[in-house]
């Protein structure tokens, strides 16, 4: 595995945790550094770190707060 990739994995908590939980990625990252991008995408998908996930979570929170406020008005 390339040293830059190893350093990135150690520095980022989510990446390191995902790598521990899904150890098959170690083999993939050792084969080719090009698999790093696939690894990052898979990690973001599992941990909901994409921008669309954050927007969806924000909208859900706003809906929840709106529901509470409507319940208190009644």
C-alpha positions in Angstrom: 0.0 0.0 0.0 1.3 3.5 -0.8 2.6 5.5 2.1 0.3 8.5 1.2 -2.8 6.3 1.4 -1.6 4.7 4.7 -1.2 8.2 6.2 -4.6 9.3 5.0 -6.2 6.2 6.5 -4.5 6.8 9.9 -5.3 10.5 10.0 -9.0 10.2 9.3 -11.0 8.5 12.0 -13.9 7.4 9.8 -11.6 5.8 7.2 -9.6 3.9 9.8 -12.8 2.6 11.5 -14.3 1.6 8.2 -11.1 -0.2 7.2 -11.2 -2.1 10.5 -14.8 -3.1 10.0 -14.2 -4.1 6.3 -10.8 -5.6 6.2 -11.2 -6.8 2.6 -10.3 -3.3 1.6 -6.8 -3.8 2.8 -6.2 -6.3 0.0 -7.9 -4.0 -2.6 -5.8 -1.0 -1.5 -2.6 -3.1 -1.6 -3.4 -4.1 -5.2 -3.8 -0.7 -6.6 -3.8 2.9 -5.3 -6.7 3.6 -7.8 -9.0 1.6 -5.5 -8.6 4.4 -2.9 -11.3 6.4 -4.6 -13.7 3.5 -4.5 -12.9 3.0 -0.8 -13.6 6.6 0.1 -16.9 6.5 -1.8 -18.0 3.2 0.0 -17.0 4.7 3.4 -19.0 7.9 2.7 -22.0 5.9 1.6 -22.0 3.7 4.8 -21.4 6.6 7.2 -23.8 9.0 5.4 -21.1 11.6 4.7 -22.3 12.7 1.3 -23.7 16.2 0.8 -27.1 14.7 -0.2 -27.2 12.7 3.0 -26.5 15.8 5.1 -29.2 17.8 3.3 -31.7 15.0 3.8 -30.9 14.8 7.5 -31.3 18.5 7.8 -34.7 18.4 6.1 -35.8 15.5 8.3 -34.8 17.5 11.4 -36.7 20.6 10.2 -39.8 18.4 9.7 -39.4 16.9 13.1 -39.2 20.3 14.8 -42.1 21.5 12.7 -44.2 18.6 13.9 -43.4 19.3 17.5 -44.3 23.0 17.1 -47.6 22.0 15.5 -48.4 19.6 18.3 -47.8 22.4 20.9 -50.0 24.8 19.1 -53.0 22.5 19.3 
